[in-house]
């Protein structure tokens, strides 16, 4: 397969599929982002910034409440802007999962 053929196939994907591919590529090229992980027994197995206990749903909920990325980076100095990009990509790729986690944690 040529690069152009691959590009054409990627462009034909749904936005969520493109986001999932971008997330995978970001993790494999290691641009300084820690990636997203789900670890049984850590934060209830919810998706988190890798190596932390910062759940993606928590970051999304903060953004819904009007907290800026600058403030998030100040509040969580051990994560990077690339980590936030990964979080937003993950949230865009799995909106039902994130919304379910937000609802579950509101009820708790």
Phi and psi in degrees as GROMACS dihedral restraints (atoms count N, CA, C in turn):
[ dihedral_restraints ]
;  ai    aj    ak    al  type     phi  dphi    fc
    3     4     5     6     1   -84.9    20    10
    4     5     6     7     1   164.5    20    10
    6     7     8     9     1   -61.3    20    10
    7     8     9    10     1   -39.6    20    10
    9    10    11    12     1   -64.6    20    10
   10    11    12    13     1   -40.6    20    10
   12    13    14    15     1   -63.3    20    10
   13    14    15    16     1   -41.9    20    10
   15    16    17    18     1   -63.5    20    10
   16    17    18    19     1   -43.9    20    10
   18    19    20    21     1   -58.7    20    10
   19    20    21    22     1   -44.2    20    10
   21    22    23    24     1   -62.6    20    10
   22    23    24    25     1   -40.4    20    10
   24    25    26    27     1   -66.1    20    10
   25    26    27    28     1   -40.9    20    10
   27    28    29    30     1   -65.3    20    10
   28    29    30    31     1   -42.5    20    10
   30    31    32    33     1   -63.6    20    10
   31    32    33    34     1   -24.7    20    10
   33    34    35    36     1   -82.2    20    10
   34    35    36    37     1    -8.2    20    10
   36    37    38    39     1   -74.2    20    10
   37    38    39    40     1   161.6    20    10
   39    40    41    42     1   -69.7    20    10
   40    41    42    43     1   155.0    20    10
   42    43    44    45     1   -54.8    20    10
   43    44    45    46     1   -40.1    20    10
   45    46    47    48     1   -67.0    20    10
   46    47    48    49     1   -34.1    20    10
   48    49    50    51     1   -68.8    20    10
   49    50    51    52     1   -39.8    20    10
   51    52    53    54     1   -62.1    20    10
   52    53    54    55     1   -41.8    20    10
   54    55    56    57     1   -62.8    20    10
   55    56    57    58     1   -40.4    20    10
   57    58    59    60     1   -64.5    20    10
   58    59    60    61     1   -39.5    20    10
   60    61    62    63     1   -65.4    20    10
   61    62    63    64     1   -43.9    20    10
   63    64    65    66     1   -61.0    20    10
   64    65    66    67     1   -41.7    20    10
   66    67    68    69     1   -59.9    20    10
   67    68    69    70     1   -46.3    20    10
   69    70    71    72     1   -62.8    20    10
   70    71    72    73     1   -44.2    20    10
   72    73    74    75     1   -64.1    20    10
   73    74    75    76     1   -40.9    20    10
   75    76    77    78     1   -59.3    20    10
   76    77    78    79     1   -42.3    20    10
   78    79    80    81     1   -67.0    20    10
   79    80    81    82     1   -38.4    20    10
   81    82    83    84     1   -77.5    20    10
   82    83    84    85     1   -28.7    20    10
   84    85    86    87     1   -89.3    20    10
   85    86    87    88     1    -6.9    20    10
   87    88    89    90     1    49.3    20    10
   88    89    90    91     1    69.0    20    10
   90    91    92    93     1   -88.7    20    10
   91    92    93    94     1    22.0    20    10
   93    94    95    96     1   101.7    20    10
   94    95    96    97     1   -13.2    20    10
   96    97    98    99     1   -79.2    20    10
   97    98    99   100     1   144.9    20    10
   99   100   101   102     1   -83.3    20    10
  100   101   102   103     1   -14.6    20    10
  102   103   104   105     1    85.3    20    10
  103   104   105   106     1  -175.1    20    10
  105   106   107   108     1  -121.1    20    10
  106   107   108   109     1   135.2    20    10
  108   109   110   111     1  -133.3    20    10
  109   110   111   112     1   157.1    20    10
  111   112   113   114     1  -124.9    20    10
  112   113   114   115     1   118.1    20    10
  114   115   116   117     1  -122.1    20    10
  115   116   117   118     1   120.1    20    10
  117   118   119   120     1   -54.9    20    10
  118   119   120   121     1   134.0    20    10
  120   121   122   123     1    87.2    20    10
  121   122   123   124     1    -7.1    20    10
  123   124   125   126     1  -112.0    20    10
  124   125   126   127     1   118.5    20    10
  126   127   128   129     1    52.7    20    10
  127   128   129   130     1    39.0    20    10
  129   130   131   132     1    65.1    20    10
  130   131   132   133     1    21.4    20    10
  132   133   134   135     1    78.2    20    10
  133   134   135   136     1     7.2    20    10
  135   136   137   138     1   -70.0    20    10
  136   137   138   139     1   156.9    20    10
  138   139   140   141     1   -65.4    20    10
  139   140   141   142     1   130.2    20    10
  141   142   143   144     1  -134.4    20    10
  142   143   144   145     1   160.9    20    10
  144   145   146   147     1   -62.1    20    10
  145   146   147   148     1   126.7    20    10
  147   148   149   150     1   -54.7    20    10
  148   149   150   151     1   138.0    20    10
  150   151   152   153     1    79.1    20    10
  151   152   153   154     1     6.7    20    10
  153   154   155   156     1  -133.6    20    10
  154   155   156   157     1   177.2    20    10
  156   157   158   159     1  -112.6    20    10
  157   158   159   160     1    30.4    20    10
  159   160   161   162     1   -95.4    20    10
  160   161   162   163     1   105.9    20    10
  162   163   164   165     1   -73.9    20    10
  163   164   165   166     1   143.4    20    10
  165   166   167   168     1   -62.0    20    10
  166   167   168   169     1   -40.6    20    10
  168   169   170   171     1   -59.9    20    10
  169   170   171   172     1   -34.7    20    10
  171   172   173   174     1   -65.0    20    10
  172   173   174   175     1   -42.5    20    10
  174   175   176   177     1   -65.5    20    10
  175   176   177   178     1   -41.3    20    10
  177   178   179   180     1   -64.4    20    10
  178   179   180   181     1   -44.1    20    10
  180   181   182   183     1   -62.7    20    10
  181   182   183   184     1   -39.9    20    10
  183   184   185   186     1   -60.9    20    10
  184   185   186   187     1   -42.4    20    10
  186   187   188   189     1   -64.5    20    10
  187   188   189   190     1   -39.3    20    10
  189   190   191   192     1   -61.8    20    10
  190   191   192   193     1   -30.8    20    10
  192   193   194   195     1   -83.0    20    10
  193   194   195   196     1     0.2    20    10
  195   196   197   198     1    94.8    20    10
  196   197   198   199     1     8.4    20    10
  198   199   200   201     1   -76.5    20    10
  199   200   201   202     1   128.8    20    10
  201   202   203   204     1   -79.7    20    10
  202   203   204   205     1   163.4    20    10
  204   205   206   207     1   -62.2    20    10
  205   206   207   208     1   -37.6    20    10
  207   208   209   210     1   -59.1    20    10
  208   209   210   211     1   -45.7    20    10
  210   211   212   213     1   -65.8    20    10
  211   212   213   214     1   -40.6    20    10
  213   214   215   216     1   -60.5    20    10
  214   215   216   217     1   -42.2    20    10
  216   217   218   219     1   -67.7    20    10
  217   218   219   220     1   -30.8    20    10
  219   220   221   222     1   -73.4    20    10
  220   221   222   223     1   -40.0    20    10
  222   223   224   225     1   -70.2    20    10
  223   224   225   226     1   -31.0    20    10
  225   226   227   228     1  -124.1    20    10
  226   227   228   229     1    74.1    20    10
  228   229   230   231     1   -64.9    20    10
  229   230   231   232     1   -13.8    20    10
  231   232   233   234     1   -88.2    20    10
  232   233   234   235     1     3.0    20    10
  234   235   236   237     1  -111.2    20    10
  235   236   237   238     1   162.0    20    10
  237   238   239   240     1  -113.4    20    10
  238   239   240   241     1   170.1    20    10
  240   241   242   243     1   -60.3    20    10
  241   242   243   244     1   -35.8    20    10
  243   244   245   246     1   -63.2    20    10
  244   245   246   247     1   -35.6    20    10
  246   247   248   249     1   -62.7    20    10
  247   248   249   250     1   -40.5    20    10
  249   250   251   252     1   -65.4    20    10
  250   251   252   253     1   -40.3    20    10
  252   253   254   255     1   -58.3    20    10
  253   254   255   256     1   -45.9    20    10
  255   256   257   258     1   -60.7    20    10
  256   257   258   259     1   -39.7    20    10
  258   259   260   261     1   -63.1    20    10
  259   260   261   262     1   -44.4    20    10
  261   262   263   264     1   -66.7    20    10
  262   263   264   265     1   -39.3    20    10
  264   265   266   267     1   -62.0    20    10
  265   266   267   268     1   -45.5    20    10
  267   268   269   270     1   -62.3    20    10
  268   269   270   271     1   -45.8    20    10
  270   271   272   273     1   -61.7    20    10
  271   272   273   274     1   -38.3    20    10
  273   274   275   276     1   -68.1    20    10
  274   275   276   277     1   -33.6    20    10
  276   277   278   279     1   -77.1    20    10
  277   278   279   280     1   -27.8    20    10
  279   280   281   282     1  -131.2    20    10
  280   281   282   283     1    58.9    20    10
  282   283   284   285     1   -63.2    20    10
  283   284   285   286     1   -35.9    20    10
  285   286   287   288     1   -65.1    20    10
  286   287   288   289     1   -41.6    20    10
  288   289   290   291     1   -61.5    20    10
  289   290   291   292     1   -45.3    20    10
  291   292   293   294     1   -66.7    20    10
  292   293   294   295     1   -45.5    20    10
  294   295   296   297     1   -63.5    20    10
  295   296   297   298     1   -38.1    20    10
  297   298   299   300     1   -64.1    20    10
  298   299   300   301     1   -39.5    20    10
  300   301   302   303     1   -67.3    20    10
  301   302   303   304     1   -40.1    20    10
  303   304   305   306     1   -63.0    20    10
  304   305   306   307     1   -47.6    20    10
  306   307   308   309     1   -60.4    20    10
  307   308   309   310     1   -43.6    20    10
  309   310   311   312     1   -62.0    20    10
  310   311   312   313     1   -38.9    20    10
  312   313   314   315     1   -79.3    20    10
  313   314   315   316     1   -23.4    20    10
  315   316   317   318     1   -70.1    20    10
  316   317   318   319     1   -35.9    20    10
  318   319   320   321     1   -76.1    20    10
  319   320   321   322     1   -21.1    20    10
